[in-house]
Amino acid sequence: MSTAGRDATASPREGDDTPLRRVLGPKLLVLFVIGDILGTGIYATTGQVAGKVGGALWLPFVIGFAVAILTAASYVELVGKYPQAAGAALYTQKAFQVPFLTFIISFMVMCSGLSSASAAARAFSGDYLAEFTDVLPSTLVAILFILALAALNLRGVSESVKTNMVLTLVELTGLLVILTIGAGAVLTGDGDPGRLVEFQAEGTGSALITSVLGATALGFFAFVGFEDSVNMAEETKDPARTFPRAIFTGVAVTGTLYVLVALVSSLLVDFRVLEDSSGPLLEVVKAGGIDFPPKLFALIALFAVTNSALINIMMASRLCYGMANERILPRGMGRVLPRRRTPVVGIVFVSLLAVGLVSTGEIAGLGDTTAFLLLCVFSVVNIAVLVLRRDRVEHQHFRTPTALPVLGAITALILASPLSDRPADVYIRAGVLLAIGIGLWVINKMVMRLRGEA
């Protein structure tokens, strides 16, 4: 890897004209990145990945890890070059100067947060909760879960990075329990190593490739989250230096954990059992030789998916608020509660969309929708890196080898395409969400034109 620029001392530092306080150092940022990635994906979709590929469910996570690293390299170059809180929308606008494309990318990012939160709601209402109670229908529980998060959001949820660090450590604990169980199984000779090379697909080689691509596209849901960390650029000390290590370390740590958890899961539990469970890691705990209380693990998992959902609902509502303030969505969507100072219309809007999603989708479909939307965004970001090479900045920053964003764009497009054997309902769901956004964009343009503001 190399750096680009002319003056290292010009790197944005504390004391520049940012309106936000630069308080994040390297260690806190690494934990923030890990916390953003960990959560619903690995706790809830491991079984669905196994259902697509079979016992070799570790392979899609290895491929997803590689794809995540490619795109992370592009984000690292761009956040070092433009250390501002706007992420993909900022990079898209700078690269292509097409406001409608910038809006589409922003709305896709917002909708990915909603589908991710909805997948978390479905995971919350499934087998993890069933360890304690199964009185209410799972769909009703998922809807009530979303409404509870909306109410909490309306009251004003102030989460510091140090709080996120505590939450991250709890989520990590659950995965370390799985790895400990796996280590015990290896030492005692338990488990079936033969499952690790079992593929569900039969017949031609193309069927196997399609199976692996489909599993990778779904498994990629577990890796999303690192892209959100770039929104902390204006609150990070020396972001041009801090972000490369933080993002790469965060993706490497979570990727390694995911592959190891997938190996343990396949070693101890048949893929058909994992596929049928909405709490697949709970099946691993029950099958392990270590006497760890299933209810305690279920509680950790419920905490993990709740944290993921809350962060995503907050992110989506703030994006909605920001787009309204920038006048690319109707101005009324930026309205805030006078006393709480929370974006009330944005919260209500994204919560209603989330209720619609949990009412019509399951964990696999909602997770796949999240992955599809972000893979589309990632393909644009990887291309934007190459386009923006002509825009030079004064300060020194990380520069990724050109081959990486090229490979990142190609792999993201392949995983987003029908080659990944994605169900049609995922494309329909994403299309409906984008149609809603485009409709709001058109209405806003018409209102602005009538008022003479366009």
TORKOL-4160 file (C-alpha; in steps of 0.2 Angstrom, whole numbers, padded with zeros to 4 digits, m for minus):
454
<pt num="1" X="0000" Y="0000" Z="0000"/>
<pt num="2" X="0006" Y="0018" Z="m0003"/>
<pt num="3" X="0002" Y="0036" Z="0001"/>
<pt num="4" X="m0002" Y="0050" Z="m0010"/>
<pt num="5" X="m0001" Y="0069" Z="m0008"/>
<pt num="6" X="0013" Y="0082" Z="m0005"/>
<pt num="7" X="0013" Y="0088" Z="0013"/>
<pt num="8" X="0010" Y="0076" Z="0027"/>
<pt num="9" X="0008" Y="0091" Z="0039"/>
<pt num="10" X="m0007" Y="0097" Z="0030"/>
<pt num="11" X="m0017" Y="0081" Z="0035"/>
<pt num="12" X="m0033" Y="0087" Z="0044"/>
<pt num="13" X="m0030" Y="0088" Z="0063"/>
<pt num="14" X="m0038" Y="0095" Z="0078"/>
<pt num="15" X="m0039" Y="0113" Z="0077"/>
<pt num="16" X="m0045" Y="0114" Z="0059"/>
<pt num="17" X="m0062" Y="0122" Z="0054"/>
<pt num="18" X="m0072" Y="0106" Z="0058"/>
<pt num="19" X="m0088" Y="0111" Z="0068"/>
<pt num="20" X="m0086" Y="0094" Z="0077"/>
<pt num="21" X="m0074" Y="0089" Z="0091"/>
<pt num="22" X="m0060" Y="0077" Z="0086"/>
<pt num="23" X="m0061" Y="0065" Z="0101"/>
<pt num="24" X="m0058" Y="0047" Z="0092"/>
<pt num="25" X="m0041" Y="0040" Z="0093"/>
<pt num="26" X="m0035" Y="0024" Z="0085"/>
<pt num="27" X="m0041" Y="0012" Z="0098"/>
<pt num="28" X="m0058" Y="0018" Z="0100"/>
<pt num="29" X="m0061" Y="0019" Z="0081"/>
<pt num="30" X="m0056" Y="0001" Z="0079"/>
<pt num="31" X="m0068" Y="m0004" Z="0092"/>
<pt num="32" X="m0081" Y="0007" Z="0084"/>
<pt num="33" X="m0078" Y="m0001" Z="0067"/>
<pt num="34" X="m0079" Y="m0019" Z="0075"/>
<pt num="35" X="m0095" Y="m0014" Z="0084"/>
<pt num="36" X="m0103" Y="m0008" Z="0068"/>
<pt num="37" X="m0099" Y="m0024" Z="0059"/>
<pt num="38" X="m0104" Y="m0036" Z="0072"/>
<pt num="39" X="m0122" Y="m0041" Z="0076"/>
<pt num="40" X="m0137" Y="m0048" Z="0066"/>
<pt num="41" X="m0128" Y="m0055" Z="0051"/>
<pt num="42" X="m0117" Y="m0068" Z="0060"/>
<pt num="43" X="m0130" Y="m0071" Z="0074"/>
<pt num="44" X="m0145" Y="m0074" Z="0062"/>
<pt num="45" X="m0140" Y="m0078" Z="0044"/>
<pt num="46" X="m0127" Y="m0091" Z="0047"/>
<pt num="47" X="m0140" Y="m0105" Z="0045"/>
<pt num="48" X="m0147" Y="m0097" Z="0029"/>
<pt num="49" X="m0130" Y="m0097" Z="0022"/>
<pt num="50" X="m0128" Y="m0115" Z="0026"/>
<pt num="51" X="m0145" Y="m0119" Z="0018"/>
<pt num="52" X="m0138" Y="m0112" Z="0001"/>
<pt num="53" X="m0121" Y="m0119" Z="0001"/>
<pt num="54" X="m0121" Y="m0134" Z="0013"/>
<pt num="55" X="m0108" Y="m0139" Z="0026"/>
<pt num="56" X="m0094" Y="m0129" Z="0018"/>
<pt num="57" X="m0103" Y="m0113" Z="0024"/>
<pt num="58" X="m0085" Y="m0106" Z="0029"/>
<pt num="59" X="m0081" Y="m0103" Z="0010"/>
<pt num="60" X="m0094" Y="m0089" Z="0007"/>
<pt num="61" X="m0088" Y="m0080" Z="0023"/>
<pt num="62" X="m0070" Y="m0081" Z="0016"/>
<pt num="63" X="m0075" Y="m0074" Z="m0001"/>
<pt num="64" X="m0086" Y="m0061" Z="0008"/>
<pt num="65" X="m0071" Y="m0056" Z="0018"/>
<pt num="66" X="m0060" Y="m0054" Z="0002"/>
<pt num="67" X="m0074" Y="m0043" Z="m0006"/>
<pt num="68" X="m0076" Y="m0033" Z="0010"/>
<pt num="69" X="m0057" Y="m0029" Z="0011"/>
<pt num="70" X="m0057" Y="m0023" Z="m0008"/>
<pt num="71" X="m0071" Y="m0011" Z="m0004"/>
<pt num="72" X="m0064" Y="m0006" Z="0013"/>
<pt num="73" X="m0048" Y="m0001" Z="0004"/>
<pt num="74" X="m0058" Y="0011" Z="m0007"/>
<pt num="75" X="m0067" Y="0019" Z="0008"/>
<pt num="76" X="m0050" Y="0021" Z="0017"/>
<pt num="77" X="m0043" Y="0031" Z="0002"/>
<pt num="78" X="m0058" Y="0042" Z="0000"/>
<pt num="79" X="m0060" Y="0046" Z="0019"/>
<pt num="80" X="m0042" Y="0050" Z="0020"/>
<pt num="81" X="m0044" Y="0061" Z="0005"/>
<pt num="82" X="m0060" Y="0069" Z="0010"/>
<pt num="83" X="m0061" Y="0068" Z="0029"/>
<pt num="84" X="m0080" Y="0073" Z="0030"/>
<pt num="85" X="m0095" Y="0065" Z="0037"/>
<pt num="86" X="m0106" Y="0061" Z="0022"/>
<pt num="87" X="m0099" Y="0044" Z="0016"/>
<pt num="88" X="m0104" Y="0037" Z="m0001"/>
<pt num="89" X="m0115" Y="0052" Z="m0005"/>
<pt num="90" X="m0101" Y="0064" Z="m0004"/>
<pt num="91" X="m0089" Y="0053" Z="m0014"/>
<pt num="92" X="m0103" Y="0050" Z="m0028"/>
<pt num="93" X="m0106" Y="0069" Z="m0029"/>
<pt num="94" X="m0088" Y="0073" Z="m0030"/>
<pt num="95" X="m0085" Y="0060" Z="m0043"/>
<pt num="96" X="m0100" Y="0061" Z="m0055"/>
<pt num="97" X="m0108" Y="0078" Z="m0051"/>
<pt num="98" X="m0125" Y="0071" Z="m0054"/>
<pt num="99" X="m0137" Y="0076" Z="m0040"/>
<pt num="100" X="m0150" Y="0062" Z="m0044"/>
<pt num="101" X="m0137" Y="0048" Z="m0043"/>
<pt num="102" X="m0131" Y="0056" Z="m0027"/>
<pt num="103" X="m0149" Y="0055" Z="m0020"/>
<pt num="104" X="m0151" Y="0037" Z="m0026"/>
<pt num="105" X="m0135" Y="0032" Z="m0017"/>
<pt num="106" X="m0140" Y="0041" Z="m0001"/>
<pt num="107" X="m0158" Y="0033" Z="m0002"/>
<pt num="108" X="m0150" Y="0016" Z="m0005"/>
<pt num="109" X="m0139" Y="0018" Z="0011"/>
<pt num="110" X="m0154" Y="0023" Z="0021"/>
<pt num="111" X="m0165" Y="0009" Z="0015"/>
<pt num="112" X="m0150" Y="m0004" Z="0018"/>
<pt num="113" X="m0151" Y="0002" Z="0036"/>
<pt num="114" X="m0170" Y="m0001" Z="0037"/>
<pt num="115" X="m0169" Y="m0019" Z="0029"/>
<pt num="116" X="m0155" Y="m0023" Z="0041"/>
<pt num="117" X="m0165" Y="m0017" Z="0056"/>
<pt num="118" X="m0180" Y="m0027" Z="0049"/>
<pt num="119" X="m0169" Y="m0042" Z="0048"/>
<pt num="120" X="m0163" Y="m0039" Z="0066"/>
<pt num="121" X="m0182" Y="m0038" Z="0071"/>
<pt num="122" X="m0185" Y="m0054" Z="0063"/>
<pt num="123" X="m0170" Y="m0062" Z="0072"/>
<pt num="124" X="m0176" Y="m0055" Z="0088"/>
<pt num="125" X="m0193" Y="m0063" Z="0087"/>
<pt num="126" X="m0187" Y="m0080" Z="0082"/>
<pt num="127" X="m0178" Y="m0094" Z="0091"/>
<pt num="128" X="m0167" Y="m0083" Z="0102"/>
<pt num="129" X="m0183" Y="m0076" Z="0110"/>
<pt num="130" X="m0191" Y="m0093" Z="0110"/>
<pt num="131" X="m0179" Y="m0098" Z="0124"/>
<pt num="132" X="m0189" Y="m0087" Z="0135"/>
<pt num="133" X="m0207" Y="m0086" Z="0128"/>
<pt num="134" X="m0216" Y="m0090" Z="0112"/>
<pt num="135" X="m0233" Y="m0083" Z="0117"/>
<pt num="136" X="m0235" Y="m0070" Z="0103"/>
<pt num="137" X="m0234" Y="m0073" Z="0084"/>
<pt num="138" X="m0216" Y="m0069" Z="0078"/>
<pt num="139" X="m0222" Y="m0056" Z="0065"/>
<pt num="140" X="m0231" Y="m0046" Z="0079"/>
<pt num="141" X="m0216" Y="m0047" Z="0090"/>
<pt num="142" X="m0205" Y="m0040" Z="0076"/>
<pt num="143" X="m0217" Y="m0026" Z="0073"/>
<pt num="144" X="m0218" Y="m0022" Z="0091"/>
<pt num="145" X="m0199" Y="m0022" Z="0092"/>
<pt num="146" X="m0198" Y="m0009" Z="0078"/>
<pt num="147" X="m0211" Y="0002" Z="0087"/>
<pt num="148" X="m0202" Y="0001" Z="0103"/>
<pt num="149" X="m0186" Y="0006" Z="0094"/>
<pt num="150" X="m0195" Y="0021" Z="0086"/>
<pt num="151" X="m0202" Y="0026" Z="0103"/>
<pt num="152" X="m0184" Y="0025" Z="0111"/>
<pt num="153" X="m0178" Y="0035" Z="0096"/>
<pt num="154" X="m0191" Y="0048" Z="0098"/>
<pt num="155" X="m0186" Y="0051" Z="0116"/>
<pt num="156" X="m0168" Y="0054" Z="0111"/>
<pt num="157" X="m0155" Y="0041" Z="0111"/>
<pt num="158" X="m0138" Y="0048" Z="0115"/>
<pt num="159" X="m0125" Y="0034" Z="0112"/>
<pt num="160" X="m0107" Y="0039" Z="0114"/>
<pt num="161" X="m0093" Y="0029" Z="0107"/>
<pt num="162" X="m0088" Y="0022" Z="0124"/>
<pt num="163" X="m0105" Y="0015" Z="0126"/>
<pt num="164" X="m0103" Y="0007" Z="0109"/>
<pt num="165" X="m0087" Y="m0001" Z="0115"/>
<pt num="166" X="m0096" Y="m0009" Z="0130"/>
<pt num="167" X="m0110" Y="m0016" Z="0118"/>
<pt num="168" X="m0096" Y="m0022" Z="0106"/>
<pt num="169" X="m0088" Y="m0032" Z="0120"/>
<pt num="170" X="m0104" Y="m0040" Z="0125"/>
<pt num="171" X="m0107" Y="m0045" Z="0106"/>
<pt num="172" X="m0089" Y="m0052" Z="0105"/>
<pt num="173" X="m0092" Y="m0062" Z="0121"/>
<pt num="174" X="m0105" Y="m0072" Z="0112"/>
<pt num="175" X="m0094" Y="m0076" Z="0097"/>
<pt num="176" X="m0080" Y="m0081" Z="0109"/>
<pt num="177" X="m0091" Y="m0093" Z="0118"/>
<pt num="178" X="m0094" Y="m0101" Z="0101"/>
<pt num="179" X="m0075" Y="m0102" Z="0097"/>
<pt num="180" X="m0072" Y="m0109" Z="0115"/>
<pt num="181" X="m0085" Y="m0123" Z="0111"/>
<pt num="182" X="m0077" Y="m0126" Z="0095"/>
<pt num="183" X="m0060" Y="m0128" Z="0103"/>
<pt num="184" X="m0067" Y="m0140" Z="0115"/>
<pt num="185" X="m0074" Y="m0150" Z="0101"/>
<pt num="186" X="m0058" Y="m0151" Z="0092"/>
<pt num="187" X="m0048" Y="m0156" Z="0107"/>
<pt num="188" X="m0060" Y="m0170" Z="0112"/>
<pt num="189" X="m0063" Y="m0176" Z="0094"/>
<pt num="190" X="m0081" Y="m0171" Z="0094"/>
<pt num="191" X="m0090" Y="m0165" Z="0078"/>
<pt num="192" X="m0089" Y="m0171" Z="0060"/>
<pt num="193" X="m0074" Y="m0163" Z="0050"/>
<pt num="194" X="m0082" Y="m0171" Z="0034"/>
<pt num="195" X="m0096" Y="m0158" Z="0034"/>
<pt num="196" X="m0083" Y="m0144" Z="0031"/>
<pt num="197" X="m0082" Y="m0150" Z="0013"/>
<pt num="198" X="m0100" Y="m0154" Z="0010"/>
<pt num="199" X="m0108" Y="m0144" Z="m0004"/>
<pt num="200" X="m0127" Y="m0144" Z="m0005"/>
<pt num="201" X="m0127" Y="m0141" Z="m0024"/>
<pt num="202" X="m0126" Y="m0156" Z="m0035"/>
<pt num="203" X="m0124" Y="m0159" Z="m0054"/>
<pt num="204" X="m0114" Y="m0147" Z="m0065"/>
<pt num="205" X="m0100" Y="m0136" Z="m0059"/>
<pt num="206" X="m0110" Y="m0121" Z="m0064"/>
<pt num="207" X="m0123" Y="m0126" Z="m0051"/>
<pt num="208" X="m0109" Y="m0126" Z="m0038"/>
<pt num="209" X="m0103" Y="m0109" Z="m0043"/>
<pt num="210" X="m0121" Y="m0102" Z="m0042"/>
<pt num="211" X="m0123" Y="m0110" Z="m0025"/>
<pt num="212" X="m0107" Y="m0102" Z="m0018"/>
<pt num="213" X="m0111" Y="m0085" Z="m0026"/>
<pt num="214" X="m0129" Y="m0085" Z="m0018"/>
<pt num="215" X="m0122" Y="m0090" Z="m0001"/>
<pt num="216" X="m0108" Y="m0077" Z="m0003"/>
<pt num="217" X="m0121" Y="m0063" Z="m0007"/>
<pt num="218" X="m0131" Y="m0067" Z="0008"/>
<pt num="219" X="m0116" Y="m0070" Z="0019"/>
<pt num="220" X="m0110" Y="m0053" Z="0014"/>
<pt num="221" X="m0124" Y="m0045" Z="0025"/>
<pt num="222" X="m0113" Y="m0050" Z="0040"/>
<pt num="223" X="m0099" Y="m0039" Z="0034"/>
<pt num="224" X="m0109" Y="m0023" Z="0031"/>
<pt num="225" X="m0106" Y="m0009" Z="0044"/>
<pt num="226" X="m0088" Y="m0004" Z="0041"/>
<pt num="227" X="m0094" Y="0009" Z="0028"/>
<pt num="228" X="m0104" Y="0018" Z="0042"/>
<pt num="229" X="m0088" Y="0022" Z="0051"/>
<pt num="230" X="m0082" Y="0035" Z="0038"/>
<pt num="231" X="m0096" Y="0046" Z="0045"/>
<pt num="232" X="m0085" Y="0048" Z="0060"/>
<pt num="233" X="m0072" Y="0057" Z="0050"/>
<pt num="234" X="m0075" Y="0074" Z="0057"/>
<pt num="235" X="m0074" Y="0067" Z="0075"/>
<pt num="236" X="m0058" Y="0057" Z="0072"/>
<pt num="237" X="m0040" Y="0063" Z="0077"/>
<pt num="238" X="m0029" Y="0064" Z="0061"/>
<pt num="239" X="m0042" Y="0054" Z="0050"/>
<pt num="240" X="m0030" Y="0052" Z="0036"/>
<pt num="241" X="m0018" Y="0042" Z="0047"/>
<pt num="242" X="m0030" Y="0034" Z="0059"/>
<pt num="243" X="m0043" Y="0027" Z="0047"/>
<pt num="244" X="m0032" Y="0015" Z="0037"/>
<pt num="245" X="m0027" Y="0005" Z="0052"/>
<pt num="246" X="m0044" Y="0006" Z="0060"/>
<pt num="247" X="m0055" Y="0000" Z="0045"/>
<pt num="248" X="m0042" Y="m0014" Z="0040"/>
<pt num="249" X="m0040" Y="m0020" Z="0058"/>
<pt num="250" X="m0059" Y="m0020" Z="0060"/>
<pt num="251" X="m0063" Y="m0030" Z="0045"/>
<pt num="252" X="m0049" Y="m0042" Z="0048"/>
<pt num="253" X="m0054" Y="m0045" Z="0066"/>
<pt num="254" X="m0073" Y="m0048" Z="0061"/>
<pt num="255" X="m0069" Y="m0058" Z="0045"/>
<pt num="256" X="m0057" Y="m0070" Z="0055"/>
<pt num="257" X="m0071" Y="m0072" Z="0069"/>
<pt num="258" X="m0084" Y="m0075" Z="0056"/>
<pt num="259" X="m0074" Y="m0089" Z="0047"/>
<pt num="260" X="m0070" Y="m0097" Z="0063"/>
<pt num="261" X="m0088" Y="m0097" Z="0069"/>
<pt num="262" X="m0093" Y="m0104" Z="0052"/>
<pt num="263" X="m0081" Y="m0118" Z="0054"/>
<pt num="264" X="m0087" Y="m0122" Z="0072"/>
<pt num="265" X="m0105" Y="m0121" Z="0067"/>
<pt num="266" X="m0102" Y="m0134" Z="0052"/>
<pt num="267" X="m0091" Y="m0145" Z="0063"/>
<pt num="268" X="m0104" Y="m0147" Z="0076"/>
<pt num="269" X="m0121" Y="m0145" Z="0068"/>
<pt num="270" X="m0128" Y="m0152" Z="0052"/>
<pt num="271" X="m0132" Y="m0138" Z="0039"/>
<pt num="272" X="m0150" Y="m0144" Z="0038"/>
<pt num="273" X="m0152" Y="m0140" Z="0056"/>
<pt num="274" X="m0144" Y="m0123" Z="0055"/>
<pt num="275" X="m0155" Y="m0119" Z="0040"/>
<pt num="276" X="m0171" Y="m0122" Z="0049"/>
<pt num="277" X="m0166" Y="m0111" Z="0064"/>
<pt num="278" X="m0168" Y="m0092" Z="0066"/>
<pt num="279" X="m0155" Y="m0093" Z="0080"/>
<pt num="280" X="m0142" Y="m0105" Z="0072"/>
<pt num="281" X="m0128" Y="m0101" Z="0084"/>
<pt num="282" X="m0140" Y="m0106" Z="0098"/>
<pt num="283" X="m0140" Y="m0124" Z="0090"/>
<pt num="284" X="m0121" Y="m0124" Z="0091"/>
<pt num="285" X="m0121" Y="m0120" Z="0110"/>
<pt num="286" X="m0133" Y="m0134" Z="0113"/>
<pt num="287" X="m0123" Y="m0146" Z="0102"/>
<pt num="288" X="m0106" Y="m0141" Z="0111"/>
<pt num="289" X="m0098" Y="m0151" Z="0124"/>
<pt num="290" X="m0096" Y="m0136" Z="0136"/>
<pt num="291" X="m0110" Y="m0133" Z="0148"/>
<pt num="292" X="m0115" Y="m0115" Z="0144"/>
<pt num="293" X="m0132" Y="m0110" Z="0148"/>
<pt num="294" X="m0142" Y="m0108" Z="0132"/>
<pt num="295" X="m0153" Y="m0095" Z="0139"/>
<pt num="296" X="m0138" Y="m0084" Z="0143"/>
<pt num="297" X="m0132" Y="m0086" Z="0125"/>
<pt num="298" X="m0149" Y="m0082" Z="0119"/>
<pt num="299" X="m0149" Y="m0066" Z="0130"/>
<pt num="300" X="m0132" Y="m0061" Z="0122"/>
<pt num="301" X="m0139" Y="m0064" Z="0105"/>
<pt num="302" X="m0155" Y="m0054" Z="0108"/>
<pt num="303" X="m0144" Y="m0040" Z="0114"/>
<pt num="304" X="m0133" Y="m0041" Z="0099"/>
<pt num="305" X="m0147" Y="m0040" Z="0087"/>
<pt num="306" X="m0156" Y="m0026" Z="0097"/>
<pt num="307" X="m0140" Y="m0015" Z="0096"/>
<pt num="308" X="m0139" Y="m0018" Z="0077"/>
<pt num="309" X="m0157" Y="m0013" Z="0074"/>
<pt num="310" X="m0156" Y="0002" Z="0085"/>
<pt num="311" X="m0140" Y="0009" Z="0077"/>
<pt num="312" X="m0148" Y="0006" Z="0060"/>
<pt num="313" X="m0165" Y="0014" Z="0064"/>
<pt num="314" X="m0155" Y="0029" Z="0071"/>
<pt num="315" X="m0144" Y="0030" Z="0055"/>
<pt num="316" X="m0159" Y="0029" Z="0043"/>
<pt num="317" X="m0169" Y="0042" Z="0052"/>
<pt num="318" X="m0154" Y="0054" Z="0053"/>
<pt num="319" X="m0151" Y="0051" Z="0034"/>
<pt num="320" X="m0169" Y="0055" Z="0031"/>
<pt num="321" X="m0168" Y="0071" Z="0041"/>
<pt num="322" X="m0151" Y="0076" Z="0032"/>
<pt num="323" X="m0159" Y="0074" Z="0015"/>
<pt num="324" X="m0174" Y="0084" Z="0020"/>
<pt num="325" X="m0162" Y="0098" Z="0026"/>
<pt num="326" X="m0153" Y="0098" Z="0010"/>
<pt num="327" X="m0169" Y="0099" Z="0001"/>
<pt num="328" X="m0168" Y="0083" Z="m0009"/>
<pt num="329" X="m0183" Y="0076" Z="0001"/>
<pt num="330" X="m0198" Y="0086" Z="0006"/>
<pt num="331" X="m0194" Y="0099" Z="0019"/>
<pt num="332" X="m0207" Y="0093" Z="0031"/>
<pt num="333" X="m0197" Y="0077" Z="0033"/>
<pt num="334" X="m0184" Y="0086" Z="0042"/>
<pt num="335" X="m0196" Y="0092" Z="0056"/>
<pt num="336" X="m0190" Y="0089" Z="0074"/>
<pt num="337" X="m0199" Y="0087" Z="0091"/>
<pt num="338" X="m0197" Y="0104" Z="0099"/>
<pt num="339" X="m0192" Y="0098" Z="0116"/>
<pt num="340" X="m0183" Y="0082" Z="0112"/>
<pt num="341" X="m0175" Y="0089" Z="0097"/>
<pt num="342" X="m0176" Y="0072" Z="0088"/>
<pt num="343" X="m0181" Y="0070" Z="0069"/>
<pt num="344" X="m0199" Y="0065" Z="0072"/>
<pt num="345" X="m0205" Y="0064" Z="0054"/>
<pt num="346" X="m0190" Y="0055" Z="0049"/>
<pt num="347" X="m0192" Y="0042" Z="0063"/>
<pt num="348" X="m0210" Y="0039" Z="0059"/>
<pt num="349" X="m0206" Y="0038" Z="0040"/>
<pt num="350" X="m0192" Y="0025" Z="0042"/>
<pt num="351" X="m0201" Y="0015" Z="0056"/>
<pt num="352" X="m0217" Y="0013" Z="0045"/>
<pt num="353" X="m0206" Y="0007" Z="0031"/>
<pt num="354" X="m0198" Y="m0005" Z="0043"/>
<pt num="355" X="m0215" Y="m0011" Z="0049"/>
<pt num="356" X="m0219" Y="m0015" Z="0031"/>
<pt num="357" X="m0203" Y="m0024" Z="0028"/>
<pt num="358" X="m0205" Y="m0036" Z="0043"/>
<pt num="359" X="m0223" Y="m0039" Z="0039"/>
<pt num="360" X="m0218" Y="m0045" Z="0021"/>
<pt num="361" X="m0200" Y="m0053" Z="0023"/>
<pt num="362" X="m0190" Y="m0066" Z="0033"/>
<pt num="363" X="m0172" Y="m0065" Z="0039"/>
<pt num="364" X="m0164" Y="m0072" Z="0024"/>
<pt num="365" X="m0174" Y="m0060" Z="0012"/>
<pt num="366" X="m0171" Y="m0045" Z="0022"/>
<pt num="367" X="m0153" Y="m0048" Z="0025"/>
<pt num="368" X="m0151" Y="m0051" Z="0006"/>
<pt num="369" X="m0160" Y="m0035" Z="0002"/>
<pt num="370" X="m0147" Y="m0026" Z="0014"/>
<pt num="371" X="m0133" Y="m0034" Z="0005"/>
<pt num="372" X="m0140" Y="m0031" Z="m0012"/>
<pt num="373" X="m0142" Y="m0012" Z="m0009"/>
<pt num="374" X="m0125" Y="m0010" Z="m0002"/>
<pt num="375" X="m0116" Y="m0020" Z="m0015"/>
<pt num="376" X="m0124" Y="m0008" Z="m0028"/>
<pt num="377" X="m0117" Y="0007" Z="m0017"/>
<pt num="378" X="m0100" Y="m0001" Z="m0016"/>
<pt num="379" X="m0099" Y="m0004" Z="m0034"/>
<pt num="380" X="m0101" Y="0015" Z="m0037"/>
<pt num="381" X="m0089" Y="0019" Z="m0023"/>
<pt num="382" X="m0076" Y="0008" Z="m0030"/>
<pt num="383" X="m0078" Y="0017" Z="m0047"/>
<pt num="384" X="m0078" Y="0034" Z="m0038"/>
<pt num="385" X="m0061" Y="0031" Z="m0032"/>
<pt num="386" X="m0054" Y="0029" Z="m0049"/>
<pt num="387" X="m0063" Y="0044" Z="m0056"/>
<pt num="388" X="m0057" Y="0055" Z="m0041"/>
<pt num="389" X="m0039" Y="0051" Z="m0044"/>
<pt num="390" X="m0038" Y="0066" Z="m0055"/>
<pt num="391" X="m0043" Y="0077" Z="m0040"/>
<pt num="392" X="m0027" Y="0080" Z="m0030"/>
<pt num="393" X="m0027" Y="0086" Z="m0012"/>
<pt num="394" X="m0014" Y="0095" Z="m0002"/>
<pt num="395" X="m0012" Y="0083" Z="0012"/>
<pt num="396" X="m0005" Y="0065" Z="0012"/>
<pt num="397" X="m0017" Y="0051" Z="0012"/>
<pt num="398" X="m0018" Y="0032" Z="0009"/>
<pt num="399" X="m0019" Y="0027" Z="m0009"/>
<pt num="400" X="m0025" Y="0009" Z="m0013"/>
<pt num="401" X="m0017" Y="0000" Z="m0028"/>
<pt num="402" X="m0028" Y="0003" Z="m0043"/>
<pt num="403" X="m0031" Y="m0016" Z="m0045"/>
<pt num="404" X="m0041" Y="m0016" Z="m0029"/>
<pt num="405" X="m0055" Y="m0004" Z="m0033"/>
<pt num="406" X="m0056" Y="m0012" Z="m0050"/>
<pt num="407" X="m0058" Y="m0029" Z="m0042"/>
<pt num="408" X="m0070" Y="m0022" Z="m0029"/>
<pt num="409" X="m0082" Y="m0015" Z="m0042"/>
<pt num="410" X="m0082" Y="m0031" Z="m0052"/>
<pt num="411" X="m0085" Y="m0042" Z="m0037"/>
<pt num="412" X="m0098" Y="m0031" Z="m0030"/>
<pt num="413" X="m0108" Y="m0030" Z="m0047"/>
<pt num="414" X="m0107" Y="m0049" Z="m0049"/>
<pt num="415" X="m0114" Y="m0052" Z="m0031"/>
<pt num="416" X="m0127" Y="m0039" Z="m0034"/>
<pt num="417" X="m0132" Y="m0047" Z="m0051"/>
<pt num="418" X="m0144" Y="m0062" Z="m0055"/>
<pt num="419" X="m0128" Y="m0073" Z="m0056"/>
<pt num="420" X="m0129" Y="m0074" Z="m0037"/>
<pt num="421" X="m0146" Y="m0084" Z="m0038"/>
<pt num="422" X="m0154" Y="m0071" Z="m0028"/>
<pt num="423" X="m0173" Y="m0073" Z="m0026"/>
<pt num="424" X="m0184" Y="m0062" Z="m0036"/>
<pt num="425" X="m0193" Y="m0055" Z="m0020"/>
<pt num="426" X="m0176" Y="m0046" Z="m0015"/>
<pt num="427" X="m0176" Y="m0036" Z="m0031"/>
<pt num="428" X="m0194" Y="m0032" Z="m0030"/>
<pt num="429" X="m0192" Y="m0026" Z="m0012"/>
<pt num="430" X="m0177" Y="m0015" Z="m0016"/>
<pt num="431" X="m0186" Y="m0009" Z="m0031"/>
<pt num="432" X="m0202" Y="m0004" Z="m0021"/>
<pt num="433" X="m0191" Y="0005" Z="m0008"/>
<pt num="434" X="m0182" Y="0015" Z="m0022"/>
<pt num="435" X="m0198" Y="0019" Z="m0031"/>
<pt num="436" X="m0205" Y="0027" Z="m0014"/>
<pt num="437" X="m0189" Y="0037" Z="m0013"/>
<pt num="438" X="m0190" Y="0043" Z="m0032"/>
<pt num="439" X="m0208" Y="0047" Z="m0029"/>
<pt num="440" X="m0203" Y="0058" Z="m0014"/>
<pt num="441" X="m0189" Y="0066" Z="m0024"/>
<pt num="442" X="m0201" Y="0070" Z="m0039"/>
<pt num="443" X="m0214" Y="0077" Z="m0027"/>
<pt num="444" X="m0201" Y="0088" Z="m0019"/>
<pt num="445" X="m0195" Y="0094" Z="m0036"/>
<pt num="446" X="m0213" Y="0099" Z="m0041"/>
<pt num="447" X="m0216" Y="0108" Z="m0024"/>
<pt num="448" X="m0200" Y="0118" Z="m0026"/>
<pt num="449" X="m0203" Y="0123" Z="m0044"/>
<pt num="450" X="m0221" Y="0129" Z="m0039"/>
<pt num="451" X="m0213" Y="0139" Z="m0025"/>
<pt num="452" X="m0199" Y="0146" Z="m0037"/>
<pt num="453" X="m0185" Y="0137" Z="m0026"/>
<pt num="454" X="m0179" Y="0125" Z="m0040"/>
